[in-house]
């Protein structure tokens, strides 16, 4: 009998504690929601009174000037690396601008992109089917159809 009374008391105490914890959690969540709603209402009021809108991407994104500076810096670093390789007599990996412009695949890919169909299956199959261009088909000074 005494053991059962202790067990019943402990169960009751446990249940009471769990209910209190649950109520505290719910109260905390309710308070957090109220704060969020108050902040959102305040921001809406500010937006309406000032005639502005929130733009999170603009807030954390690059400005036009900083983006241009980053691109310029990147291009300068790339050019410096290429110049350093040339100075050391190492071959530079990749293609020159002239080589790229003379490749018909590049011009066809640019034309497909300008037409807006460069990401279609047709365009991919067309470019991959071209394969390597023979020496006779490459642009050269002797080719009368060369684009300058």
Secondary structure, 3 states (H helix, E strand, C coil): CHHHHHHHHHHHHHHHHHHHHHHHHHHHHHHHHHHHHHHHHHHHHHHHHHCCCCCHHHHHCCCHHHHHHHHHHHHHHHHHHHHHHHHHCCCCCCCCHHHHHHCHHHHHHHHHHHHCCCCCHHHHHHHHHHCCCCCCCCCCCCCCCCCC
